[in-house]
């Protein structure tokens, strides 16, 4: 049984310095990521997750108005259609951005809308056409994504892989030259709801921001890994970068003019830093791999796995120059029915989940939450009570609505 969230965690606020966007799926363990969160008792804020609230939700020092979630989906889709994107692609892209927003991946949610529109204007994102099939060996398929919208490509790849995985026990789709894919967490339930285990790895071969452990010059990027596994109840959903912070989190801190609460960066002399400005020095600084100076060899190894799986297997790696916003992706599905059988799989994964939930809490802690539980709770809250947006993003989206003669954002009605 999924444990309910402690009351004191039902209202939480972001400090002025922000957080790495992969922290939203973390557990209660006292990691450095948690030091970025200001936990407030529910009775000290005007709102709480799943609790009655007024029109806004406070996050940091800003008032975040909640907007009708379904209206945000329609608004995003209409924006893409207004830019000439075919309806099917527009619907996929809008849904993925909103899923990411509701999951708490705010750097990879609706904040990407203005950037995606600029990519359409510049020709960086292809609106029409199909992926080119480079190889098809039934259980293994390779595409050239032709810079088509990443959300549409990945959803299409999952739909292509599922019947193949059902037939062969597993199936893999490799994509080179996809456009940006937004949050990988947004795709996992497509597979887990149908009984498949899913793994996604990604890299951008045209961008380097993470130094290999022991070095000071960038070779890799934040190289996310996502994983989803069905259970008899809620799925396990993992989406994490293999660096201490994502590129988007660093860019957000830079735009706000604020430092991180703990060192996630190296300057160009190899000294740890909290200041995102080091990424714009000459030569630039780098983001530390997951694990930092103490255990960064592990994050570096995970980043290499993502690089090999996504970049090398797809043929979209770093040997070939890449320009613009791009992604190389490996998507692999596993069908438990083809292994020990679905009954055995569910018996053992349910026992694993139960053992984790039953683990003795650390002193002063609230017990164990599995990856994805908080994100799913937040998604249910957004559906029921509206999606909170920061004022600056709401202002940008309303300006786009005015420009494209679309209805303004619709505040959620209690």
Buried (B, 14 or more C-beta within 10 A) or exposed (E): EBEEBBEBBBBBBBBEBBBBBBBBBBBBEEEBBBBBBEEBEBEEBBBBBBBEBEBBBBBBEBBBBBBBBBBBBBBBBBBBBBBEBBEEBBBBBBBBBBBBBBBBBBBBBBBBBBEBBEBBEEEBBBBEEEBEEBEEEEBBBBBBBBBBBBBBBBBBBBEBBBEBBBEBBBBBBBBBBBBBBBBBBBBBBBBBEBBBBBBBBBBBBBBBBBBBBEEBBBBBBBBBBBBBBBBEEBBBBBBBBBBBBBBBBBBBBBEEEBBBBBBBBBBBEBEBBBBBBBBEEEEBBBBBBBBBEEEBEBBBBBBBBBBBBBBBBBBBBBEEEBEBBBBBBBBBBBBBBBEEEBEEBBEEBEEBBEEBBEEEEEEEEBBBBBBBBBBBBBBEBBEEBBBBBBEEBBEBBBEBBEEBEBEBBBBBEE
